[in-house]
């Protein structure tokens, strides 16, 4: 249960940053409605700054996996935690942007 709570706290912190720093994040906002999320054009390579795509995205992804591993979960379960947390971020919490495939 602890890795689940840690993942939620990490996602909550990211969500707060996403909405508080609107000036920086609104540049990437592409969608006006949820229905646009289910169109083929909703998927693309992320157009964030180099530092975000090549530093912060990999660190976040490894943290999702690392929280689970630090709590003694098997690598398979840790992969699932990382995948589901990334999925929740891209599809649910970052809903104003296109889904990043990188």
TAFEN-V672706 format. One record per run of one state. SS is the DSSP state (h for helix, s for strand, l for the rest). FROM is the first residue (numbers start at 1). LEN is the number of residues. If there is no record, write none. Layout:
BEGIN
{{SS;FROM;LEN} {SS;FROM;LEN}}
END
This chain:
BEGIN
{{l;1;1} {h;2;19} {l;21;1} {h;22;7} {l;29;5} {h;34;5} {l;39;1} {h;40;3} {s;43;2} {l;45;5} {h;50;21} {l;71;4} {h;75;19} {l;94;5} {s;99;2} {l;101;2}}
END
